[in-house]
Amino acid sequence: MFTVILTLLIEIPVLILLRFRKKDILIIAILINIATNASANLLMYRVKTVIDTVGYTAWLFPIETACVFFEFITMSFFTDKKIKLLLTIIIANIISYEIGILIFGRY
């Protein structure tokens, strides 16, 4: 639960800062981030229980990439600024991921 809140506290202000301020896109961003964060954490927990640390690390990038892709596809219906949106989502996810590592550690 804390990771979802942390993600929202980081990624939503990044969207706002980079001028995605419309109510509809922010609501979708909140809902999509809750879904992708929960899904990624559950999947990574499952991966961690099945394989070793090396295998776990190998799954991080594909899962994070899938989350970025899903967030972009869903949110892109609400703006014409597709490239800016994609870059914003990538930046927001990198910042969120790195702060998560600082708080929770890598594994």
Beta strands, then each sheet from edge to edge (+ up, - down):
end
